[in-house]
Amino acid sequence: MQHQIIKREYIHFLFYLTIIIVITSCEKHKEVEDPCDFCCPQSTGINNVTFKNTNSDTLQYLNFIEVNEPCYSMGYRSSYNPEETRISIYYNDYNTHDPEHFQTEPLFNGAISFEISLTIIDSTLSNQYEVDRLRISFKNGYYAGYESVYDANTSITILKYGELWDKIEGSFTSTCINYNNNADTLIIDCQFSAVRWCDQ
């Protein structure tokens, strides 16, 4: 009888020992997820965009905090060119299969969403930034792309360039022309606060 009890305890011991070994082994092989693999867009607070015509009359002013549509902005430094930083500003970023996407009140031109793509360059690596490329694409209802004319009226101010997961903040202004219609011109003024994402 005592022999059977010892044998049973020995079997239990081996069973629990096996479980511990398996769990320990799994934990050793479990890879730590890289947060850079999972982009989590989020509203960042200060995002104001004003569209004006060539007479500087305001066509539309948007404060992303006050609108009901999902909006966010993010930026990242180029891993290939340390002088280059790219910033994207999204307005009405619903999935297009979501019925809510099309419930948005149209903008001044009939579009219901847009994306501003801004590339800035710090050629001296001394926080002296210049606009390298600026585009805006309107979508849904009015599809049109505009690009900056990069004239003397184009300017950018970077107030903060934070570390990873912090913010890139500033403002820019520029005159932009429709790709397909040179007579269609917009002046864009924007104040932004973008989450700094991993270098790409």
Backbone torsions as a table, in degrees:
resi	resn	phi	psi	omega
1	MET	NA	-46.9	179.0
2	GLN	-63.3	-35.0	178.6
3	HIS	-64.2	-39.7	179.3
4	GLN	-67.1	-38.8	178.8
5	ILE	-63.5	-44.8	179.0
6	ILE	-62.2	-40.6	-179.4
7	LYS	-64.9	-43.0	179.4
8	ARG	-63.7	-43.2	178.8
9	GLU	-64.5	-35.9	178.1
10	TYR	-65.2	-41.7	178.5
11	ILE	-64.6	-42.7	176.9
12	HIS	-60.7	-42.2	179.1
13	PHE	-59.9	-46.2	179.3
14	LEU	-63.8	-38.3	179.8
15	PHE	-62.1	-50.2	-179.7
16	TYR	-67.1	-35.8	177.3
17	LEU	-62.8	-40.6	178.6
18	THR	-63.0	-44.0	178.6
19	ILE	-60.6	-44.3	179.8
20	ILE	-61.3	-43.4	-179.8
21	ILE	-63.1	-43.6	-179.3
22	VAL	-63.5	-45.9	-179.6
23	ILE	-62.9	-45.0	179.0
24	THR	-61.1	-41.6	179.8
25	SER	-64.0	-42.8	179.6
26	CYS	-63.3	-40.5	-179.0
27	GLU	-66.5	-34.0	179.4
28	LYS	-67.6	-36.6	-175.9
29	HIS	-88.9	-10.1	-179.6
30	LYS	-69.7	123.1	-178.6
31	GLU	-82.8	142.4	176.1
32	VAL	-77.6	127.4	-179.0
33	GLU	-70.1	132.8	178.6
34	ASP	-81.3	118.4	-179.0
35	PRO	-60.2	-21.1	179.3
36	CYS	-70.8	-14.3	179.0
37	ASP	-82.9	-10.3	-174.6
38	PHE	-126.3	98.0	179.9
39	CYS	-80.1	122.7	-179.3
40	CYS	-117.6	86.5	-178.7
41	PRO	-55.7	141.1	178.6
42	GLN	-149.3	150.1	176.1
43	SER	-67.8	140.2	-174.3
44	THR	-113.6	3.7	175.7
45	GLY	102.0	-92.6	-172.8
46	ILE	-79.3	99.4	172.6
47	ASN	-144.1	101.7	178.1
48	ASN	-119.7	130.6	178.1
49	VAL	-127.6	131.1	176.1
50	THR	-121.6	128.8	174.6
51	PHE	-105.5	130.9	179.3
52	LYS	-128.3	159.0	172.5
53	ASN	-89.9	-177.4	-174.4
54	THR	-68.2	-16.0	175.0
55	ASN	-87.1	4.5	-177.2
56	SER	69.2	15.8	172.6
57	ASP	-75.8	135.3	-178.1
58	THR	-73.8	123.5	175.4
59	LEU	-87.4	-39.0	179.2
60	GLN	-163.7	141.9	173.4
61	TYR	-121.5	133.0	179.8
62	LEU	-127.8	128.1	170.2
63	ASN	-111.0	113.1	-172.1
64	PHE	-61.4	-24.0	178.6
65	ILE	-69.4	-31.2	-172.8
66	GLU	-90.7	-13.4	-178.8
67	VAL	-88.0	160.0	-179.3
68	ASN	-91.2	-7.2	-177.2
69	GLU	-83.2	150.5	176.4
70	PRO	-70.4	125.7	-178.4
71	CYS	-136.6	146.1	175.1
72	TYR	-158.8	165.8	176.5
73	SER	-142.8	142.0	179.2
74	MET	-144.0	154.5	179.6
75	GLY	-140.6	157.0	177.7
76	TYR	-155.5	150.0	177.4
77	ARG	-84.6	142.4	177.8
78	SER	-70.1	130.5	177.8
79	SER	-76.5	-14.8	179.3
80	TYR	-92.2	-25.0	-177.1
81	ASN	-141.0	100.5	-176.4
82	PRO	-63.1	-11.7	178.2
83	GLU	-80.5	-15.8	-168.6
84	GLU	-106.9	133.4	174.8
85	THR	-127.3	133.9	179.4
86	ARG	-112.1	135.6	-179.6
87	ILE	-128.0	134.0	176.9
88	SER	-121.7	133.6	179.5
89	ILE	-122.8	119.8	-175.4
90	TYR	-112.7	133.1	174.1
91	TYR	-118.1	128.1	-176.5
92	ASN	60.2	73.7	-176.1
93	ASP	-98.9	31.4	173.2
94	TYR	-59.3	148.6	166.5
95	ASN	-62.2	134.4	-175.7
96	THR	-65.2	-14.3	176.1
97	HIS	-85.7	-7.5	178.9
98	ASP	-83.4	122.5	-179.0
99	PRO	-54.8	-29.1	-179.9
100	GLU	-62.5	-25.7	-178.0
101	HIS	-56.1	-39.4	-174.0
102	PHE	-94.2	5.3	176.8
103	GLN	-90.2	-1.7	-177.8
104	THR	-68.1	139.1	176.5
105	GLU	-67.7	129.2	-177.1
106	PRO	-59.8	150.5	176.0
107	LEU	-78.6	-174.1	-176.3
108	PHE	-59.2	-25.1	-176.6
109	ASN	-108.2	5.6	179.7
110	GLY	95.9	-11.0	176.9
111	ALA	-73.2	159.1	175.4
112	ILE	-120.5	-2.1	176.2
113	SER	-153.1	159.8	174.8
114	PHE	-156.8	162.8	174.3
115	GLU	-133.1	129.8	173.6
116	ILE	-104.0	125.9	177.7
117	SER	-112.6	120.0	-176.6
118	LEU	-125.2	127.8	173.8
119	THR	-116.4	126.7	179.1
120	ILE	-118.0	151.7	-176.6
121	ILE	-124.3	134.6	171.4
122	ASP	-115.6	81.2	-171.8
123	SER	-66.7	-23.6	-179.7
124	THR	-94.9	-7.7	-176.1
125	LEU	54.7	38.9	179.4
126	SER	-131.8	30.4	178.8
127	ASN	62.5	33.9	173.6
128	GLN	-109.7	90.7	-171.6
129	TYR	-91.0	147.4	175.2
130	GLU	-132.0	151.6	175.2
131	VAL	-74.8	122.8	177.2
132	ASP	-97.1	-38.3	177.9
133	ARG	-153.6	137.9	179.5
134	LEU	-141.9	121.5	179.1
135	ARG	-133.9	153.5	170.4
136	ILE	-137.2	135.4	179.1
137	SER	-120.7	120.2	174.1
138	PHE	-92.5	144.3	-175.6
139	LYS	-138.4	162.7	173.0
140	ASN	62.4	96.7	-179.6
141	GLY	99.1	-39.4	176.6
142	TYR	-144.5	108.9	-178.0
143	TYR	-102.2	115.2	179.4
144	ALA	-157.2	143.3	176.5
145	GLY	-115.3	139.0	178.9
146	TYR	-125.1	149.8	174.8
147	GLU	-133.8	146.8	-179.8
148	SER	-62.0	147.8	174.5
149	VAL	-86.9	-6.0	176.2
150	TYR	53.4	42.2	179.8
151	ASP	-92.6	-169.4	-176.9
152	ALA	-65.7	-19.2	179.4
153	ASN	-82.3	-7.4	178.2
154	THR	-82.7	124.4	-180.0
155	SER	-147.6	156.9	177.0
156	ILE	-141.0	144.4	174.9
157	THR	-128.3	123.9	175.8
158	ILE	-104.1	114.8	-178.6
159	LEU	-90.3	-24.8	-178.7
160	LYS	-152.3	133.9	173.5
161	TYR	-130.0	88.1	-173.0
162	GLY	-77.4	170.8	175.2
163	GLU	-72.3	178.2	179.2
164	LEU	-51.9	134.9	-179.8
165	TRP	75.5	-1.7	174.9
166	ASP	-92.1	-148.3	-175.2
167	LYS	-123.2	149.2	165.0
168	ILE	-111.3	120.0	-174.2
169	GLU	-130.0	147.2	178.0
170	GLY	171.9	-158.6	179.7
171	SER	-150.9	157.1	176.0
172	PHE	-148.8	160.3	174.1
173	THR	-143.2	146.2	-179.6
174	SER	-166.4	156.3	171.1
175	THR	-95.6	131.4	-177.0
176	CYS	-125.3	144.1	-177.4
177	ILE	-117.3	139.5	176.4
178	ASN	-60.5	132.7	-179.8
179	TYR	-53.8	-38.9	-171.0
180	ASN	-104.6	1.5	-177.6
181	ASN	-152.5	98.1	-176.4
182	ASN	-63.4	-18.7	179.4
183	ALA	-79.8	-14.1	-179.0
184	ASP	-93.8	102.9	-173.9
185	THR	-124.5	139.9	177.8
186	LEU	-126.8	145.2	168.0
187	ILE	-104.8	129.2	-178.5
188	ILE	-116.8	126.4	171.0
189	ASP	-115.6	132.3	-176.2
190	CYS	-143.3	135.4	169.7
191	GLN	-113.9	128.6	-173.2
192	PHE	-134.7	157.2	173.3
193	SER	-140.2	107.7	-173.5
194	ALA	-113.8	136.3	173.6
195	VAL	-65.0	132.3	176.9
196	ARG	-84.1	112.8	-179.7
197	TRP	-90.2	176.1	-179.1
198	CYS	-62.9	147.8	177.4
199	ASP	-58.5	141.8	-179.1
200	GLN	-132.6	NA	NA
